[in-house]
């Protein structure tokens, strides 16, 4: 084996190995969705207003000013 063959054979094997390995590498794709993202939030808000009780308390305080 001469010097050119001794150098060319490992270089060719290395190149072939690199081609085979790079052909098997996984690819990752990041794409935007074609539909918009929808967030469904079912929220129930209960709110109670106690106006009648407040008015009753105000009238009692007016009648009995000696309480406070």
Order of alpha helices (4+ residues) and beta strands (2+ residues): alpha-alpha
